[in-house]
Amino acid sequence: MELIITNPSEREILRMRQDARNDWITMMNSERKEGIEEGIQKGIQKGMKETQLETAQKLKRDGFDPDLITKYTGLTLSEIAQL
């Protein structure tokens, strides 16, 4: 159903409301997309860290020198000591 508005000032108010609604929808969609992208990025980083820790645990268990483990995993000596 479409409204028929003949008064120019009412028509302008309606147009402004529609523009504001469209702007709000665009902003919400943009923020949602940014949130999803941020979540994906955090998930990737978490997975990479878990891989580093798992690799370091295996190397440590096999008797590798902590300095070598640091070199190849990127973990600090402190992080390796906690494993």
N, C-alpha and C positions, 0 to 999 in steps of 0.2 A: 504494500500500500504506500503510495506516494502522497505527501502533503502538497497542497497547492497554497503557496504563500504569495500574496500579491504586494504586501507592504515591504518596500525596499529595506527598511531598517530591520525588520524581522527576518527577512531573507539573509541579510548580512550576518545577523546573530547566529542563525542556523548554520551558515557556511563556516563561521568561526568555530562553532562547536564541533562540526564535522572535522575540520582541520585539526583541532586539538585532540579529538579522539583518534584520528589517523596518526598523529605524531606520537601519542601515547602507545598505540599498538606497535608502531615502528620501534620505539625505544625499548619496549618490553621484549620484543623479538630479538633485538640486538643484544640486550643484557642476557637473555636466555642463551643465545649462541655463545657469548663470551664465557658464561658460566660452564657450559658444556666443554668448550675448548680448554678452559682452565682445569677442569676435572680430568680430562684426558691427559693433559700435560703432567699433572700430579701423579696420575696412575703410572705413566711411563717412567717418571723419575723414581717412584717407589719400586717398580720392577727392576730398574737398573741397579738400585741400591741393594735390593735383595740378591741379585745375581753377584754383585761384588762381594757381599758377605758370604754367600755360599761358596764361591770360588776361594776366598781367603780361608774359610774353614777347612776346605779340602787340602789346600796347600800347607796350612799349618799342621794338619793331621799327618801329612806325608813328610813333615820335618823340614820344610823349606824355611830359609832364613827370613825373619820378619821384614828386613829391608827389601828383599826380593818381592815379597808379598805386597808390600807398599808400592813398589815400582809397577807391578803388573795389574794391581786392582785399583789403585788410586786411593785406597784407604789409608788413614793415618796409623802410625805405630800404636797410638792409644786405642783406636778401634780394633786393631788386630789383637792387642793384649786382652781385650775384653771377650774375645771369642773363646 
